[in-house]
Amino acid sequence: MAEVLNTSFKSDTTRLFVGDAVANDYYLFVSGITNVDPVNSIKSDNDFLSKTLFGKKVATEDTRYMIRYYPWNTGDIYVQYDDTVDLEDEKFYAIVGPTNNDTGDYKVYKCLFNNYDSQVTTAPNYDPSTFNQIYETADGYVWKYMYSITLIEFEAYNALGYIPITGDFEVNPTPTTGGSEISDIFISNKDTNFGYVEERGGVIQSPFPDGTLIVQTFTEWSPIANYYSGQYIYLTNPNDVTNLYEIDTYTYNAVLSRAEIRVKGDPAFDGVASNASFKIFPRIQILGDGTGALAIPRIIDGRINSIDLLNRGSGYNEAIATVVDPAYDFDPEDQTTVDVRAEIRAVISPKDGHGFDLINELKCKHFLLYAYITGDDNNQIGATNTYNGVGIVKNPEFSVVDAERVIFDNRIAIVTDDFIKLEVNTIVTQLDVDGRNTFEATVHEIDETSNTVYIAEYSGPYPSLVDGVDAGFLKADLAFDLSKNLLNATGQTIVINSPSVDNIVTSDYVQRTGKVYYQEDFFPLDRVELSREEFKIVLEF
């Protein structure tokens, strides 16, 4: 038995997380002078937090819904929307960049029809006056415009093959119609259906009030009465206004090469001109629980090659489309003919139409957490040495309440005149009376201009003590004993300048607090005074 976890579940989970990120504090933690080696375990989380060097808060506006980046490229083939197909991880939309449109930004278009798996040659070009924002390009593709990304947004938030959903879109839109429109009508046997005829001509006088049209024919038509009854007549005025009617009755005058056609409707009231042109072709019937959908065939050399939707209708949850057989000279069941009935299928759009729910429609299951280090930030953290890991931590705790806190340095700064006895990336320790190691840290930076040593990756089994008393008012979550000096790697004593309380600065981050959601270990990255890092973490459900 088959089972499916719908993309809707993943999209809704993404919505929940992004909503949670807005309601809570998420920080990007930079961790580890030495390797972090992440594992999905409690110890790995604690080790990661223990090695934290600094953290930068992720701003609400920098948490973004993300989709895969499928740029429009000449020669590519895009997957057309189909309500029977799993489109997750398929290239069913394209992003047209500034070099291929006149707007100077990026436009996202959903592929509604790919002209039978053809290669693209013509990019859709946005026009605000385009009806329904649906574009048929010269290569036969049909595209639906979805949304725009400004050049600034694209450069800020694109990340490793992903781009943001932007603009004024609803995160959780509520359907209003209880159904959908008809997205397209596909032909299953485009190359093998046969036997369909299209007639052309022109109206030669104003329509009569009873729906009668007098038309001039370009070729000799059938003399059989009501030969075209039940088919469509598609009329186009000189100003390109069109009208579609079902033919009720038909008679032909061969002497005058003209026909009298009465239609179901009122072409006189609808403004059909006395010199309108027309086409006659088989009728497309659309049945379902919605209303309003209208479609006409395009016939080339006796075959229905494609179907144009004049009106997509609304309220459809189910729909069946068929080509109504012409009453005469078309009999696919007769083995003596070459007639083959066109097999067509109505495709229903997502609820309330394409573009209504961008997150679900574009199969969004990724989100971005974006943090960056500015010049001002760099003055508040260590601008030296390397780091190996980054992670996302939810709701870290701080001993000092500060609603404006954006960035924090998690190193311990120690003023000591013995800084010359230390080297960067070496270990310093504290021992108890029995010679046991109670505190250990790595020298991260030495500032000789201020006799200050910065230590990181500090750990130990006991809380900080001063003369044997819990120093909770200073930093009870550290194993650092503020009353003791340090030892370097060779056992030399590093005397903290007195009084130690005035010469030790600790972070107000409460060590090992916060829930680790993500860790990544990579090749060591160097930090310098001019460092300006961007952290773009794209996560997937």
Summary of the structure (lengths in Angstrom):
residues: 541
radius of gyration: 36.0
end to end distance: 24.1
largest distance: 123.7
contacts: 1643
relative contact order: 0.16
helix: 12%
strand: 39%
